Amino acid sequence: MRLRAKALAAMLAAASIGPAAIGSAQAQEAFTPAQRDAIRAIIVETLRSQPELVLEALQSLEQRQEDAQRAAAKRALAERRREIFEDAGDPSVGNPQARTVLVEFFDYRCPYCKQMDQPLKALLAADPDLRIVRKDLPVLGPASVVAARAALASRAQNRYPAFHDAMMGFRGSLDEAAIFRIAGEVGLDVARLRRDMEAPEIGQRLQKIAGLAQALQINGTPAFAIGDTLVPGAVDLATMRSLIAEARAKP
């Protein structure tokens, strides 16, 4: 079945079916009008008699795309390792001298990121040789950007840990009003926070993280990097412990 799917995909590509493609210069050069009509007739008849081949061809294409994304992410992990794991500008928690570093790409408005908050704290509490680096990746709209900017700016007032925990623990719509209300509740000077949020270096940091995420083929939050492995999405505590153990076992 996979061979038939590949054959169908090849035929589709070769015939360049579709109104725009059939009229393209490349298709004109590759086949005569009679040949294109014959190929199209074969494809139509094949799809009519075996429609499951369309799904198989799409699945084969999707698998190739996923393989290519994983390969690109692996290259980026190797080539940009210092930016990912050793950027002193990123907030981090745990042992500053830890040999094992787990990087979290997250969004304060992402429910799956919030779901991972307690497991990550449990990992830190049980593992003295672990550091977690936090990289803000605000992908869920303007309020996410406000939250990320506010969190990074809160470091100037030494209130980042409390502010981060409060926003991650917030249940409800984390809109702009809620962000600044929480900021006041954890002791931040909100007027100063608003000013500090506009500092150029904060925007530059978010742009840098977005570039890393793109290089790593990260399309949503949360996502984690550990060793030479990228983990998209939320995982359970046992899986995270296993990933940490695997990273430590590698030279």
N, C-alpha and C positions, 0 to 999 in steps of 0.2 A: 504494500500500500504506500509506503514512504517513497519508493521509486516512482510510482505513478504520480504522486503529489509533486515530486521534483520535476518530473517530465512535464506535468501540466504547467507548473510555474515557469519552466523554460519556454514552453510554447507561448504562454501569455506574454513573456518578455520579448521573445523573438518576433511575435506577430504585432506587438505593441498595440493591442486592441484598445479601443476607446476612441471617440471621435477626434480628439486632439492628436493622440499619438499616431493614429492611422494616417493622418494628414501631414505628419512631420517629415522633414527632409530626410532624416535617417531611415524611416520606414520606406520612403519612396525609393531610396537607393538600394535597400536590402532586398526588396521583393517587387515583382511586377504586380500590377493591379489584379491580374488573374490569380497569381500566387497568394496574394493577401486575402482575396475572397475565399480561396480554397482553404487556407489555414483557419480563417474565421469560421467557416462552415464546420470544419472538423472539431474546433473547440466548442462551438455551440452544441453540436450533437453529443460530444463527450460529456459536457456539463448536464445536458438534458437526461442522459441515460445514467450518469454517475455523479449526482450533485454533491455527494460526500467528498469528492476530490477537492472542491473549493475549500472546505474546512481544513482538509489535510494540508493543502498548499499554504493556507494562511498560518496554520500551526507551525509548519516548517519554516516559514519566513519569520515568525515571531521568535522561534528558538534561535535562529541565526542572529537576530537582532539582540536577544538577551546575551548570547555568547560574546558578541562584539562589545556590548556594554560592560560585561564583567572583565573582559580583557583590557578595555580602556581604563576602567577603575583600578585594576591591579597595577597598570603602568603608572597611573597618577599617584598611587600610594607609594611607589618606589621613588618616583622622580621628585615629588613634592613633600617628602617625608618630614623635613624640618618645619615647613609651614604648617603641616597638619598636627604634628605631635609636640613641637617644641617652640611654638610662638608664645613668647612671654607676655604678649598683649592680650591673650585670652584668659578669662577667668578660669580658675581651676580649684578643685577641692581634693582633700586627701593628703597623702604624704608628698611634699614637694620634691623629695629625693627618690621617689618610688621608681623602681625599674620597669614597672608595667604601667602603661598609660592607655587609658580608654578615652576616645574622643567622641563626644555626643553633639550631633547637629540637631537643633531643636527649635520649636516655636512655642512661645508661651500660651498661644491659643489652641494648640494642638491637643486634643483629648488623649491621643496615644502617647504623647510626650509626658503628659501628666500621669498617665498610667505607669510609666517607667520610673517616675520620680522615687517612689518608695523602694522598689527593687535596687535602684542604684545606691540609695542611702544604705540599704542592707549590705550591699557589696562592700562599701567603704568601711562600715562598722566592723565587718568580719575580716578585712584584709588590710593589714598595715603597710603592705607593699604595693598599693594601688593609688593612682592619681587619676581623676576624671577631669578632662578638659572640656569646657563648654563653649560651643560655637553657635551663636545666634543665627538662625536661618529663618527669617520671618517671611513665610510663604503664604500666609492665610489672610492677606489683605492689609489695609493701612493701619488698623489697630495693632496688628502684629509688629509692624515696623515701629510704632510708638512704644510698644512694650520693650522691644529689643533696645532701642535707643535709651529709654529710661533706665533699664537695667544696667547697661554699660556706663551711663552717666552717674549712676548711684555709687559707683566705686570711688568717685571723688569725695564723697561724704562718708566713706567706710561703712556703708549700709547695704552693700551688695548681697551678702549671704541672707540677711533677713528679708530683703525685698524679693530676691529670687524665690525663696521658699514660700513666701506669701502669695506670689503670683502663680507659682506652680500648684499651690494648694487651693487656689480660688476655684470655686465651682459656680458657674454662671457665665454670663456673657462678659468676657474681659474686654470691654470697650474702653475708650479713652478716659471716660469719667471714672470707671472702676480702677484703672491703672493709677491715676493720680490720687484717688482716695486711699488706695492701698499704700502708696508712697508716703502719704501723711501719717497713716496708721503705724508704719514701721519707723517713724522718726525722721523722715527725710524733710529737708527744707524744699517744698515743692516749687517755689519760685526759682530757687537756685537750680533745682533739677531741670526745670524747663529750659533754662539758659544753657546749662551744661550739655543737654541733649543735642544742641545745635552745633557743637564743636566739630570742626572738619574731620578730626581723627576718628570720630565715631562713625560718620558716614563712610570713611575710607575703610574702616574695619569691616563693616557690613558688606561693602563691595568686595573686599578681599575674600571673605568667607563665601559669598555667593559664587565667586570665581572658582574657589576650591570645590564647592559642591557641584558645579557644572563639570569640572574636570573629572570628578569622581562619579559622575553619572547619577547623582542624588536628585531624585525627582519629588521627594516629599520628606516629611519628618514623622517620627525620629529616624535617624540613621547613625550608625556607630562605626568607628574605625578602631581596630585593635590589631597590632602586629601588621601582617600583610593581608588582613581580611576586612572587607567592608560588609556591614550587616544592615540591610535596609529594613525598616519597620521595627515595631515593638517585638520583643522576645521575652520569654519567661526567665526567671532568676536562674534556674538550672542550666538553661542554654547559655546564658551570659557567663556563668561560672566555667562552663565547658570551653567557651571561646577564650577566656582568660588563660585557662590551663594550657590550651593548645598554643597560644601565643608564647607562653613562658617555656614551653617544651622545644620551641624552635631556636636554633642558634642565632 
